[in-house]
Amino acid sequence: MTDCVRCLLPVADTGYACHGCATGLSVALLKAGLLMGELETTIARLDRLGDGGQSSAEAPLYFDWDASDAAWAIRNTLTTWTRHICETRGNTATSTTTSGLAVWLARQTGWIRMRAEAYEIFDELHNATRLLRHTVDTHVERWYAGRCGAPLLDDDGTCSADLYALPGAAWVT
């Protein structure tokens, strides 16, 4: 009997990683497959993140460099291990999209756990799924305070912006 390369629990068969760690990686990859579309939203700055801090005199970029770099790293990790598995097993992946690769890799964890490189694969794929979650889910907890309704200074209308506040904030603007 050997110990799992991830959690150090005993592995009853000839695998390098236990069934629990393989299942955990499958779940993480399946969740990542669902979040991939949110990554594109974050790159395009169509998400609503941040605390509504001070605005800058400079016009913001229409895309997020950090999210774009994260997307590259995530895709590179998924494609590298997909290519390795396909070359080793002599098969092909069923998808070429990043979310499709995540789902395909989720179905390979039973095979991965039996490989000597299991620790490296598990480690890198878990890191990629954590990076994805961190990139698309970095919102600050705020509560919805309603619509603004204040008169606009340069127009006849009223402000219709949605107002969100940090917990404990005395004022919302």
Secondary structure as GFF3:
##gff-version 3
##sequence-region A 1 173
A	DSSP	beta_strand	2	3	.	.	.	ID=ss1
A	DSSP	beta_strand	10	11	.	.	.	ID=ss2
A	DSSP	alpha_helix	19	43	.	.	.	ID=ss3
A	DSSP	alpha_helix	65	89	.	.	.	ID=ss4
A	DSSP	alpha_helix	98	106	.	.	.	ID=ss5
A	DSSP	alpha_helix	109	112	.	.	.	ID=ss6
A	DSSP	alpha_helix	118	136	.	.	.	ID=ss7
A	DSSP	beta_strand	143	147	.	.	.	ID=ss8
A	DSSP	beta_strand	162	165	.	.	.	ID=ss9
###
